[in-house]
Amino acid sequence: MTKRDLAIIAAVVLAGASAVFAAEKPAIVPRPAQMQVLDGSFKVTAATPVLYTDKQAMATAEYLATVLAPATGFKLAASQATASSQNSILLTTANADRSLGEEGYELDVSANGIVVKAPSAAGLFYGCQTLRQLLPPAILADTLQSGIEWNVPAVKIRDMPRYAWRGMMLDPARHFLPVASVKTFIDYMTLHKLNTLHWHLTDDQGWRIEIREYPALTTLGSVRSESPKRGNRNAGDGQPYGPFFYTEAQILDVVAYAATRHITIVPEIEMPGHGLAALTAYPDLSCTGGPFKLRTRWGVEDDVYCAGNDKTLEFNKTVLSRVMTLFPGKFIHIGGDECPKVRWNKCPKCQARIKANGLKDSTGLQSWFVRQIDQFVISKGRRIIGWDEILEGGLEPSAAVMGWRGVKGGIEAANAGHDVVMASTSHCYFDYGQSKQPGEQETIGGLLTLAKAYSFEPTPAALAPEKKKHILGVQCNLWSEYFFEPKNVEFGAFPRACALSEVAWTPAEQRNFDDFWNRMATHGKRLDALQINWRRLTPDQKNP
């Protein structure tokens, strides 16, 4: 036997030893800020107790026991911790490191047990999402998975999010999403540590929220005569669509469901543009008096709320008052985008409003309208957020801006002292196609690959250091013109939502697309276990 043969044998033996003894790096998405992989593992069995030390930890312990049950078949009742917590899953806020912030956590796994420690219930919750991903992917199935050992690799993790706003936007205005589908989507967000659901509830093609003071919004405003035909957007399908809307009771149910998962819902009520559904129900809120019908095609509508009409302000304030009783979060989204001035330029009431307030033109009128709404929302102890067009003409200091037309609007807003959520068309519009290959579902157009989504940097380098604090976070938008059913929404969202979660959570210096791509081989099995209709990985998605 030659020296070369001996060297080959030695290499094979060493490689085998490495495969046996080296700890495999867990494929966690989003990637934790700090993770040390250790030797050994902890086996979760039917006898493993889920323990909590305090009231803050109790609800999360009960949640964890509940979500582990379907796949394992284990009835892991949560209970108060005693002096001994060996061979258990322990959740605690005792002696937690406060520097982790409101959403950070520490997770220690050894052969003796699992400890999740955090300063708050939210941090414990996110630690449990990481724990779910440390278990075999089948843990996410909603039916019993037989023959699996539920081993958790030994690790020490210290983790916290980069951004406070980690969002996704759903748009039931174009194609409605049933309550069950919205809750399921919230669960998908939960696994990926996303914490803000932007719910786009009104547009020219449908009004989707019950407002008891204005019943015609749902009796008339939630029904359109037809929609664009699938596969031929220039033709109608001839099928009435609606009535589809969420009742107040359903809204409260979804808001409460999201809150148990530490997700805040931000409602969007469009104004002064994109209001044709409301004008169909109440034409006296328009410049021309109507009559109107909901748009049966996608795009932008010239008929908008009459900004010179006092009734318009009264209507929108009443609507927002009702909305604020349903949604307890600090932010109310008022849209503010794509408002043509065609009607205002010819409307006597609007022109009189411009003259009476010393405004320059109809653009100034939009700014005046937004300020009236802004001041009203402030008086209720809340804050508005709107698309970056609301910057035109100036804003109250507390108003926040959602930058969608590239990053320019976000930079302008931050430089002016406004808080910003980055949601750029270039990286965050998940209604765009993911590939040019055959088999893609119908989209609005464009191309936004997985690599492109992952490459987004929400805090522009052009911002001065003292202005970067205004970047609250990042959000992707799932506009639903071509998401006909919930399965289409899932296909548009995933796996790009996985990339977004890492953009939003993971420290910039820890992000690496090749590493993310490799982790997706395992994470894809989790998406399968959840029965998500996700877009499978193909080499062209590596192209930016």
TAQUI-V748288 format. One record per run of one state. SS is the DSSP state (hx for helix, st for strand, lp for the rest). FROM is the first residue (numbers start at 1). TO is the last residue. If there is no record, write none. Layout:
[[SS	FROM	TO] [SS	FROM	TO]]
This chain:
[[lp	1	2] [hx	3	21] [lp	22	33] [st	34	44] [lp	45	48] [st	49	52] [lp	53	54] [hx	55	72] [lp	73	77] [st	78	80] [lp	81	87] [st	88	92] [lp	93	97] [hx	98	100] [lp	101	104] [st	105	110] [lp	111	112] [st	113	117] [lp	118	120] [hx	121	134] [lp	135	136] [hx	137	140] [lp	141	149] [st	150	159] [lp	160	164] [st	165	171] [lp	172	178] [hx	179	191] [lp	192	195] [st	196	200] [lp	201	201] [st	202	203] [lp	204	205] [st	206	207] [lp	208	208] [st	209	209] [lp	210	215] [hx	216	219] [lp	220	223] [st	224	224] [lp	225	227] [st	228	229] [lp	230	231] [st	232	236] [lp	237	240] [st	241	241] [lp	242	245] [st	246	246] [lp	247	247] [hx	248	259] [lp	260	263] [st	264	271] [lp	272	275] [hx	276	281] [lp	282	282] [hx	283	285] [st	286	286] [lp	287	304] [st	305	305] [lp	306	309] [hx	310	326] [lp	327	330] [st	331	335] [lp	336	341] [hx	342	346] [lp	347	347] [hx	348	356] [lp	357	361] [hx	362	379] [lp	380	382] [st	383	387] [hx	388	391] [lp	392	399] [st	400	403] [lp	404	407] [hx	408	415] [lp	416	419] [st	420	422] [lp	423	424] [hx	425	428] [st	429	429] [lp	430	432] [st	433	433] [lp	434	446] [st	447	447] [lp	448	449] [hx	450	454] [lp	455	464] [hx	465	470] [st	471	478] [lp	479	485] [hx	486	493] [lp	494	495] [hx	496	505] [lp	506	507] [hx	508	510] [lp	511	512] [hx	513	529] [lp	530	538] [hx	539	542] [lp	543	544]]
